[in-house]
Amino acid sequence: MSRSELVVLLDESYPQQLQSLAQQLQLPLVNPDQLADSHAEYGLGFFQQALGVKELASKAGPVSVDFTSGTAAHRRNMGGGELIVKAMGGSKQNRPSVLDITAGLGRDSFVLASWGFTVQMLERSPIVASLLADGLRRAQHCEDFDVQDIAGRMQLWQGEAQDYLVALSDEQLPDIIYMDPMFPPSKKSALVKKDMRVFHAIVGKEQDGSELLATARAKARHRVVVKRPKKSTYLADQQPSFSLAGKAVRFDIYSLRAFVK
């Protein structure tokens, strides 16, 4: 995405935050009344107290990170995530550490943290990372103590996953490295299509999955878990040790060494 396609939307309620964000991301700060002159396609700003990105020509709402309501709250209160938890392995008494190197909007990381995992999240896009950081901040200061506790098990680092992995020392290696490479959204979900359309526009070119998988397999202590569409090919044509499939997605597990029982 070019600089001209995304602008930070000035809001009198958050002047300092938005000025700092525009400077940090090197994006123009635009008054909403002047949007027509900017020729921008997307706007980054606060919508109902949440930082989000909105497709300006669309009637659809903004894309933001919300761990306190919506899908995240439903999955936490009504159950869900059992398949990804099973893919991680380990035990309830001794949850392994997880490094999510393609954090995105943090949905899978939140599910894992809600099941007791400590999750380090990596996000290469500074714009997406800003949305994720805002969602974490609101979760850490919300009135729901359970959500506060879950958010406390999530940490965020912005940068290239390949660089981060290569720099890890033997003492810093995570038990599990989790990857969720971008793939086309399901045609059955308008919400996912909206999120992914904006997400692809922000993030741009996909990372080299083959190089990232090879480095992940060299840096994880116990296993690498890759999320894929159920009927897709293996990432980088690398056959996993085994797979766990749900209705729409599949988790490919590359086992390195067994967990201590």
N, C-alpha and C positions, 0 to 999 in steps of 0.2 A: 504494500500500500504506500503510495506517495504521500508526502507531507500535505499536499493540497487536498487530499481526499478525506483526511481526518482532522478535526479541529476540537479544541477544548471549549466547551460552552460556558461562557461567563455566567455566574449566578451570584447575586448579592448576598446570599445566605452563606456562601462558602468562598469568599474572595481569596483568602490566603492559601487555602488548600489547592484551589484551581490554578492560581498563579504559580505555585510551587510545582504542581503537576505538569503544567505547560512547559515550564523551564526544564524540568527533569527529562521530559519526553521529547523536547525540542519541537513542540507543536504550537501552532498559532492559537491565541486566546481570542475568541470571537464572541461578541454580543449576539444573542439570538436574533435580535432585530436586523442584524447585518449578514445573516446566513446566505441570503440570495447573492450577495456580492462575493462571497467566499468560494462558491462553486464546490463546497464540500459535500461528500456523500454520507459521511458518518460523523456523529457528534459524541464526544466523551464528556460526561458531566454527571451531576447528581440528580437522580430521579427518585423522589420519595425517600430521601436520605441515604440512598444507596448509589455508589459509583457504578455507572453503566455506560455501554456503547449503544447508540441508537442509529439505525438506518434512517436518515432524515426524510427520505421520500416515501417511506413505508408507514402504514398505520400501526404496525406491530410495535409492541413495547420494547424497551431496552433490554440488552443482555447484561446481566449482572450476576454477582455471586451472593447467594442467600442461604446460609446454613440454618436459619431459625424458622423457616416456614417453607411452604411449597413441597417440592419433591423430596428435599433433604429431610424435612420434618416427617413426612409420610413414611419414608423408608426407615427412619429411626423408631417411630412409634408403632408402625404396623408390621415391621419385619422386612427382611430383604437383605441381599448381599451375601447370603449363605454360600453361593457358588464361588465368589471371589475370595471369601474367607477360606473355603476349602482349598482353593488353588494356592493360597499362601502357605498352608501347612503349619507346622509347629503345634502348640497346645494352648489351651485356655490359661493354664497356669504359667506358661512361659512364652508369651507372644514374641515372635521374632521382629526385628527392626525392619522397616520397609523404606526403600528409597524410590519414590515415584518420579521418574525422570521425564515424564510428559504430563505434568500436573494439569494443564488446561484450566478449567473452571473448578477443579478440586473435588468433583463429585465422588469419584472412587476413593480418593484419599479420606474424605469425610466418612464414608461408609466404613473403611478400615479402622479409622480412629474411633468410631462409635462402637466397634467390636473389641477395642482395647489395644490396638496396635499403635505404636509410636511411628509417625510417618514424617519423613523429610521430603518436601516437595520441591521439584525443580521446574521452572518455567522459563523458556528462552525468550518469549516475547515480553518486553517491558510493559506493554499496554495491558496484556492479559494478566501479568503479574500484579499490576496496580489494582485490577478488579479483584483478584484473589486476596491481596493484602487488605483491601477494604472489607471484604466479606469476613475475613478472619478477625479483623479488629472489631466489627460489629458483633460477631459471635462471642468474642472474649468479654464483651461488655454488656451482653444482653441479660435479661432477668432470669433466664432459664439456666440454672446451675449445671444441669446435665450437659447442655450445649457448651457452656464455658469449659467444662471438664474435657469434653471431646476436642474443642479447639486448642486446648492446652497441650494436646498430644500431636499437634500439627505445626510444623515449621516450614518456612518458605525461603527459597534462595532463587534469585533471578540470574539467569545466564545460560550459556550453552552446556547441555548435558555432557557432551563429549569432553569438553575441557574440565568439567567438574570431576568426572569419573577418572580421567587420566591423572589428575592431581591427588586422588585419594591415597593415603598411606595404608599400609597393612592394618594398622590399628583402627582406621576409620571405615573399613569396609562394612557395608550393610549386610544383614542376613539375606535379604531379598531385594532384588531390583525389579520394579514393575514398569512396564511399558504399555502405553495405549496410543499407538500411532494413529494419526488422523485417517479416517476413511469416509466415503460418501455417506450422508445421512439417510435414514430410512424414509422412503416416500410415504409411509403410513403416518408419520408424525410431523405436523406443521410446526410444532414447537421446536423439535430437534432441527428441522430444516432452517428455521430462523436463526437459532443459536449457531449452527454450523456454518451458515452462509456468512454471518458476521465474523465468526471465528476464523474462517479461511481467509477472509479479506484482511483481517488484522495480522494474522501470523504469516501468511504468504507461503513461500516454498516449503515443502515438507522436508524434514531432516532425512539424512541417509540412514534408512532403517538397518541396512546390512552392517554398516560400520558401527552403529550404535549398539546393535545386538551383540556383535563380536566383543566390543569393549565391556558391555554389561556382563557377559558370560565370564570375562576375565577378572571382574571386580566383585561379583557377588559371592558371599560365603557359601550359601546353600542352594539358591535357585534363582532363576530369572523367569518371570511370569509375563507373558505377552497377551494382550487382549486383541481379538480379531473378530471380524464378522464371521458368523457360524460357518458359512460355506466358502470362505476365502481360502487362498493358498497360504502356506506357511510364510512368515516373514523371512525375507532373504532366502527363501527355499530351504531353510534350516529346519529339519524335522525335530520336533520336541521329544522329550522323554515320554510324555503322555499329555493328553488334553482333557479338559472338562467343558462340555458344551451345554448351553442353555437354549432357550427358544430362539434368540436372535444373535447371541455372541458366543464366542468360544475362548477359553483361556488355555494357552499353550504353555506347558511347564517344562523348563530346561533344568533338570536336576544336576547339581554339582556334587553335593555331599549330603548325607542324611542328617536330620536333626537328632540331637541327643535326646533319648527318651527318659 
